[in-house]
Amino acid sequence: MRALRWPLLFGTVLGVLIFSLYAGFAFRGAAAWLVGLIYISYDSALLLFMVGSSQWAVRRQERARPTSPVTRPSITVLICARNERLVLPACLEALRAQTEPAEEIIVLDDGSTDTMPGWLEQEFALQFEARDAQAWGVSSTWPALRVLRKPNSGKADSLNQGWRRAAGELVVTLDADTYMEPGALRAIRDAFARNPDLGIAGGVLTPICQRTPWAGFFEFFQTFEYARGFLWRLTWMQYDMLLLISGAFAAYRRSLLEAAGGFDTASWVEDYELTHRIYRDAYHRGERVQVQTLSGARATTDSPASVRTFLNQRRRWFAGFIATHFQYHDMVGNGRYGPVGRYMMCVKTLDLLLPIYALASAVVLICILAVRHGLAPIIWKLIVAKLAFDLVLHAYAIVLYQRWLGIPLARKLWAQSLGATLSEPFVFQILRQLGAVFGWLAFLRRRIDWQAQRPSA
């Protein structure tokens, strides 16, 4: 019976989707928009739960009185970089500016063909042990800095080579286009020192977009998408079932990486897959592993600033999400894996088709308007009610987000969130849903063509 849990759940969600699409042609009145009614009901219930749980979690954090840990773990930062001359200097400068710098920083040059290798060697006076295709270099001007120059083999393999050479008790993975705030590494040390069960931790990222005609559009919407997304992670971690930690800024206990065997080189989303594997293996061993997002570990990260790069990113993310969920489908509804299996994996099964429900809702709505030249009054009322509901809860979510980070309430940001909520369903959400559909196509084709986000220098 356990083996049937996932097929039954996924099959039911898929069957309801097919029937609700049929309803758009077979029924009249509100029933014709059944797919939209289902989407609005689920999305609203989930949003209400997330905001309510986030409020409780923020209040709990505000009441907490953190102790000062005595023993502080050492840190190795891994930066996997390929043709990142444009962004790597700022990333390294942010590491220099840390209030508690890392004991070791390893730049993994994954077969770069731009000017990055030459700049690194000259800027930091690197001394290489050999001039082979794979060489280990040490800086004579920045003792903590190391560079592993190697042929291109992908991010996961590069990270595996990096953490196996790492000397730190904690391994922090950092994208070359991610810039940490000065207290970020200190917050990571504090969190791991206070909590021996903490195995994986992620930072809070704020998106920035390079100057393109679409930069303002994408930065505006992604700012609120990221804020809500990281606040939702706070909710899930309160229930010990947080699965998503961004590899752009993540910290791992080295012992856990060793036990898990490192990153999966065949995965499209190696950070997301690794979290699943660490949870699964920990439950098999009868151990407890916590995964958290740390409000004090903050950074900015370069985000897509054009339609093409945005869709490529979301296609890869969603295809990787699907592949990982299928890989670990035996955890769905399985109490052996605690709250992760009993609840979170069930939610993730619903999320597989949620973007298709959302996109189908818009398509069916347009078709009804075009063919029947009007909507049932109840549908208009539901749409208006949904926008008002989202407006209130999204605005309050921004307040909670800033309280969680411990920063003053920015009224401008709060006001902008209202505009984002009203316009998001008609523009940005459509792009997100298209990215998910493209992700399904990529998964079914078993093919993802990685494309650079920025031009090489």
C-alpha positions in Angstrom: 0.0 0.0 0.0 2.9 2.3 0.8 4.1 2.1 -2.8 0.7 3.3 -4.0 0.7 6.5 -2.0 2.5 8.7 -4.5 0.8 7.3 -7.7 -2.7 7.7 -6.0 -2.0 11.3 -4.9 -0.4 12.4 -8.2 -3.0 10.5 -10.3 -5.8 12.1 -8.3 -4.4 15.7 -8.8 -3.9 15.0 -12.5 -7.4 13.5 -12.9 -9.0 16.5 -11.3 -7.0 18.8 -13.6 -8.2 16.9 -16.7 -11.8 16.8 -15.5 -11.8 20.6 -14.6 -10.5 21.4 -18.1 -13.3 19.3 -19.6 -15.7 21.3 -17.4 -14.8 24.5 -19.2 -16.4 23.1 -22.3 -19.2 21.0 -20.8 -20.6 23.2 -18.1 -22.1 26.6 -17.7 -22.0 29.2 -15.0 -19.4 29.0 -12.2 -18.8 25.3 -12.9 -17.3 26.1 -16.2 -14.4 27.7 -14.4 -13.8 24.7 -12.1 -10.1 24.7 -12.7 -9.9 28.3 -11.5 -12.0 27.6 -8.4 -9.8 24.7 -7.4 -6.6 26.8 -7.9 -8.0 29.8 -6.0 -9.2 27.5 -3.1 -5.8 25.8 -2.7 -3.7 28.9 -3.2 -5.7 30.9 -0.7 -5.7 28.2 1.9 -1.9 27.7 1.5 -1.3 31.5 1.7 -3.4 31.8 4.8 -1.5 29.0 6.5 1.9 30.4 5.5 1.2 33.9 6.7 -0.4 32.7 10.0 2.5 30.3 10.7 5.1 33.0 9.7 3.5 35.4 12.2 3.9 32.8 15.0 7.5 32.0 13.9 8.5 35.7 13.8 7.0 36.3 17.3 8.8 33.3 18.6 12.1 34.6 17.2 11.6 38.0 18.6 11.0 36.6 22.1 14.1 34.3 21.9 17.2 35.3 23.7 20.2 33.8 21.9 23.2 32.7 23.9 26.8 33.4 23.0 28.4 30.2 21.9 31.8 29.4 23.2 33.1 27.0 20.6 32.9 28.4 17.1 33.3 26.2 14.0 35.7 27.0 11.2 34.5 27.8 7.8 35.6 27.1 4.2 33.8 29.0 1.5 33.6 27.4 -1.9 33.0 29.6 -5.0 32.3 27.6 -8.2 33.1 30.0 -11.0 33.2 29.7 -14.8 33.7 32.8 -16.9 32.8 35.0 -14.0 35.3 37.9 -14.4 32.5 40.4 -14.3 31.1 39.5 -10.9 33.8 37.6 -9.0 35.8 40.7 -7.8 32.7 42.0 -5.9 32.0 38.6 -4.4 35.6 38.3 -3.0 35.5 41.9 -1.7 32.4 41.0 0.2 34.2 38.1 1.8 37.1 40.3 2.8 34.7 42.7 4.5 33.2 40.0 6.8 33.2 40.8 10.5 34.3 37.2 11.1 36.1 36.1 7.9 36.3 32.5 6.7 39.5 30.6 7.6 39.6 29.3 4.0 38.2 30.5 0.6 38.5 28.2 -2.4 37.7 29.5 -5.8 36.9 26.6 -8.1 37.8 27.7 -11.6 35.7 25.3 -13.7 37.5 25.6 -17.0 37.0 29.3 -17.6 37.8 30.7 -21.0 37.5 34.4 -20.2 40.0 36.7 -18.4 39.0 35.4 -14.9 42.0 33.0 -14.5 44.6 35.6 -15.4 42.9 38.2 -13.2 42.9 35.9 -10.2 46.6 35.0 -10.7 47.7 38.6 -11.1 45.4 40.2 -8.5 46.2 37.7 -5.7 49.8 36.7 -6.7 48.8 33.0 -6.9 51.6 30.4 -6.7 50.6 27.2 -8.5 52.0 23.9 -7.5 52.0 22.9 -11.2 51.0 24.3 -14.6 48.9 21.3 -15.5 45.2 21.3 -16.6 44.3 20.9 -12.9 46.4 22.9 -10.5 46.2 24.1 -6.9 47.1 27.7 -6.3 47.7 29.6 -3.1 47.7 33.4 -2.8 50.7 35.1 -1.3 48.8 38.3 -0.5 45.6 36.7 1.0 46.6 33.6 3.0 43.0 32.3 3.2 42.5 32.3 -0.6 43.1 29.1 -2.6 42.3 28.5 -6.3 41.6 25.1 -7.9 42.1 25.4 -11.6 40.5 22.5 -13.4 38.9 21.4 -16.7 35.2 22.1 -17.0 33.1 19.3 -15.3 30.1 21.2 -14.0 29.1 22.8 -10.7 28.3 19.7 -8.7 31.6 17.9 -9.5 33.6 21.1 -8.8 31.9 21.5 -5.4 32.7 17.9 -4.6 36.4 18.4 -5.4 36.3 21.6 -3.3 34.7 20.3 -0.1 37.0 17.2 -0.2 39.9 19.6 0.0 38.3 21.9 2.6 39.7 22.3 6.0 36.7 23.9 7.7 34.1 22.2 9.8 31.4 24.1 7.9 31.4 24.3 4.1 29.7 27.4 2.6 28.8 27.3 -1.1 28.6 30.7 -2.7 27.8 31.7 -6.3 30.2 34.1 -7.8 27.4 36.6 -8.4 26.3 36.5 -4.7 27.6 39.2 -2.3 27.3 38.7 1.4 26.6 41.4 3.9 29.4 41.9 6.5 27.7 39.9 9.3 26.7 36.9 7.2 29.4 34.4 8.1 29.2 35.4 11.8 25.5 34.5 11.7 26.3 31.1 10.2 28.9 30.4 12.9 26.5 31.4 15.7 23.7 29.2 14.4 25.8 26.1 14.0 27.6 26.6 17.3 24.3 27.0 19.2 22.5 24.0 17.6 24.3 20.7 17.2 21.4 19.3 15.2 21.7 22.0 12.6 23.0 20.3 9.5 22.2 22.7 6.6 21.5 26.4 6.7 20.7 28.9 4.0 21.1 32.6 3.7 18.4 35.2 2.8 18.9 36.5 -0.7 17.8 39.8 -2.3 17.7 39.9 -6.1 19.5 42.5 -8.1 19.2 42.8 -11.9 21.8 44.1 -14.3 21.0 47.1 -16.5 18.8 45.9 -19.4 15.5 47.2 -20.7 13.7 44.6 -18.6 15.8 45.0 -15.4 13.4 47.2 -13.5 10.5 45.0 -14.3 12.2 41.8 -13.2 13.9 43.3 -10.1 10.5 44.7 -9.0 8.6 41.5 -9.1 11.5 39.2 -8.0 12.1 41.4 -4.9 8.6 40.5 -3.6 8.8 36.9 -4.8 12.0 36.4 -3.0 10.8 38.1 0.2 7.7 35.9 0.4 9.6 32.8 -0.6 12.2 33.2 2.2 9.5 34.0 4.7 7.7 30.8 3.7 10.9 28.9 4.4 10.8 30.2 7.9 7.4 28.6 8.2 8.5 25.2 7.0 11.6 25.1 9.1 9.4 25.6 12.2 7.9 22.2 11.4 11.2 20.5 10.6 10.3 20.1 7.0 12.3 22.7 5.0 13.6 21.1 1.8 14.6 24.2 -0.2 18.0 25.8 0.5 19.5 27.9 -2.3 23.0 26.7 -3.3 23.8 30.3 -4.2 24.4 30.8 -0.4 24.2 27.6 1.7 26.2 26.2 4.6 26.7 22.5 5.4 28.4 20.5 8.2 31.3 18.8 6.4 30.6 15.6 8.3 27.1 15.5 6.6 28.6 16.0 3.2 31.0 13.1 3.8 28.2 10.9 5.0 26.0 11.7 2.0 28.8 11.4 -0.5 28.6 15.0 -1.7 26.6 16.5 -4.5 24.9 14.5 -7.2 26.7 15.3 -10.5 23.7 14.0 -12.5 21.2 16.3 -10.8 19.9 19.5 -12.5 19.4 21.0 -9.0 22.2 19.6 -6.9 21.5 21.6 -3.8 17.8 20.7 -3.7 18.6 17.0 -4.3 21.2 16.9 -1.6 18.8 18.1 1.0 16.4 15.3 0.2 19.2 12.7 0.5 20.5 14.1 3.8 17.0 14.0 5.3 16.4 10.5 4.0 19.7 9.1 5.2 19.4 10.8 8.6 16.0 9.2 9.2 17.5 5.8 8.2 20.2 6.2 10.8 17.7 7.3 13.4 19.3 10.8 13.7 17.8 14.2 13.7 19.0 16.8 11.2 17.6 20.3 11.1 17.5 22.6 8.0 17.1 26.3 8.5 17.1 29.7 6.8 19.1 32.2 8.9 17.8 35.8 9.0 21.2 37.2 9.9 23.0 35.6 6.9 22.0 38.0 4.2 23.3 38.6 0.7 22.3 40.0 -2.7 22.4 37.9 -5.8 22.3 38.6 -9.5 19.0 37.5 -11.0 17.6 37.2 -14.6 16.9 40.5 -16.2 15.3 39.4 -19.5 12.4 37.2 -20.5 14.7 34.6 -22.1 17.1 34.2 -19.1 14.2 34.2 -16.7 12.4 31.4 -18.5 15.6 29.4 -18.9 16.3 29.7 -15.2 12.7 28.7 -14.2 12.7 25.9 -16.7 15.8 24.4 -15.2 14.6 24.9 -11.6 11.2 23.3 -12.2 12.6 20.4 -14.3 15.1 19.7 -11.5 12.3 19.9 -8.9 10.2 17.4 -10.9 13.2 15.0 -11.4 14.1 15.2 -7.7 10.5 14.6 -6.6 10.2 11.5 -8.8 13.6 10.3 -7.5 12.4 10.4 -3.9 8.7 9.6 -4.5 8.8 6.8 -2.0 9.0 9.4 0.8 5.6 10.8 -0.1 3.1 10.2 2.7 5.7 7.9 4.4 5.7 8.5 8.2 9.1 6.9 8.4 10.5 10.2 7.2 8.8 12.3 9.8 7.1 15.6 8.9 9.1 15.7 5.6 7.5 12.5 4.3 4.2 12.8 6.1 3.4 16.4 5.0 6.0 18.2 2.9 6.4 15.6 0.2 2.6 15.5 -0.2 2.6 19.3 -0.6 5.4 19.0 -3.2 3.3 16.4 -5.1 0.5 19.0 -5.4 3.1 21.6 -6.4 4.0 19.5 -9.4 0.8 20.5 -11.2 -0.1 23.8 -9.4 1.5 26.1 -12.0 -0.4 24.2 -14.7 -3.7 24.7 -12.8 -2.9 28.4 -12.6 -2.0 28.8 -16.3 -5.0 26.7 -17.3 -7.3 28.9 -15.1 -6.2 32.0 -17.1 -6.6 30.2 -20.5 -10.0 28.8 -19.7 -11.1 32.2 -18.4 -10.0 33.9 -21.7 -11.8 31.2 -23.7 -15.0 31.6 -21.8 -14.9 35.4 -22.3 -14.1 35.0 -26.0 -16.7 32.3 -26.8 -19.5 33.2 -24.4 -18.8 36.9 -24.2 -19.3 37.1 -20.4 -18.7 35.4 -17.1 -21.1 34.4 -14.4 -21.3 37.1 -11.7 -20.0 34.6 -9.1 -16.7 34.3 -11.0 -16.2 38.1 -11.1 -16.9 38.3 -7.4 -14.4 35.4 -6.7 -11.7 37.1 -8.7 -12.1 40.4 -6.9 -12.3 38.7 -3.5 -9.1 36.8 -4.3 -7.2 40.0 -5.3 -8.4 41.6 -2.1 -7.4 38.6 0.0 -3.9 38.5 -1.6 -3.5 42.2 -1.2 -4.0 42.1 2.6 -1.9 39.0 3.2 0.9 39.9 0.9 1.2 43.3 2.5 1.3 41.8 5.9 3.8 39.2 4.7 6.2 42.1 3.9 5.8 43.5 7.4 6.6 40.1 8.8 9.6 39.7 6.5 11.1 42.9 7.7 10.4 42.1 11.3 12.1 38.7 10.8 15.2 40.3 9.4 15.2 42.9 12.2 15.1 45.8 9.9 13.0 49.0 10.1 9.7 48.9 8.3 10.2 50.5 4.9 6.9 52.0 4.0 8.0 52.4 0.4 8.6 48.7 0.1 5.3 48.0 1.7 3.4 50.3 -0.6 5.2 48.8 -3.7 4.1 45.3 -2.5 0.5 46.4 -3.0 1.2 47.3 -6.6 3.1 44.1 -7.2 0.2 42.0 -5.8 -2.4 43.7 -8.0 -0.3 43.4 -11.2 1.5 40.1 -10.6 -1.3 37.7 -11.6 -1.5 39.3 -15.0 2.2 39.5 -16.0 4.8 38.0 -13.7 2.9 34.9 -12.6 2.2 34.1 -16.3 6.0 34.0 -16.9 6.6 31.9 -13.8 3.9 29.4 -14.9 5.3 29.3 -18.5 8.7 28.5 -17.0 7.1 25.6 -15.1 5.4 24.3 -18.3 8.8 24.5 -20.1 10.3 22.6 -17.1 7.8 19.8 -17.6 8.7 19.6 -21.3 12.4 19.6 -20.5 11.9 16.9 -17.9 9.9 14.7 -20.3 12.5 15.2 -23.0 15.2 14.5 -20.3 17.2 17.4 -21.6 18.3 20.7 -20.1 20.5 23.1 -22.1 22.3 25.3 -19.6 22.8 28.8 -20.7 24.9 31.6 -19.2 23.0 34.4 -17.4 25.6 37.0 -18.3 28.0 37.6 -21.2 31.6 36.5 -20.5 34.2 39.2 -19.9 
